[in-house]
Amino acid sequence: MEKQTISFRLPSEQVSALDALADSLDRDRTYLLGEAVQAYLDTQQWQLDQIRAGIQEAETGHVIDHRKVKAMTARWKRRK
């Protein structure tokens, strides 16, 4: 995979924390930043996939009636 260099600014405290973590894990700053970016991208992609799936379910009529949801939550409140 081709790699590109990017740069961005972080507060000094975050850079220090990143360097301390990298040192404790015997990794470099670049590795940790790459891992962090990948985790962020994975999370955002999962969220978009879930939103698209929910929209598709709604468009095909696979939804729960609002009255049923209210009845379910009312039962949950009584259990406390």
C-alpha positions, 0 to 999 in steps of 0.5 A, spaced: 500 500 500 502 506 498 503 511 503 503 518 504 506 523 509 501 528 512 502 533 518 497 536 523 497 540 529 496 537 536 496 540 543 503 539 546 500 535 552 497 530 547 504 529 543 507 528 550 502 523 552 502 520 545 510 519 546 509 516 553 504 511 550 509 509 544 515 509 549 511 504 554 508 500 548 515 500 544 512 503 538 513 509 535 509 515 534 507 514 527 505 507 528 500 509 534 497 515 530 496 510 524 492 505 529 488 511 531 486 513 525 484 506 522 480 505 529 476 512 527 475 510 520 472 503 522 468 506 527 465 511 522 464 506 517 460 501 522 456 507 524 454 509 516 453 502 515 448 501 521 445 508 519 444 505 511 441 499 514 436 502 518 434 507 513 433 501 508 429 497 513 425 503 514 424 504 507 421 497 506 417 497 512 420 494 517 419 498 523 416 498 530 409 502 531 410 508 536 405 505 540 408 498 541 415 502 543 411 506 548 408 500 551 415 496 551 418 502 555 413 503 560 414 496 562 421 497 563 420 503 567 415 499 572 420 493 573 425 498 577 
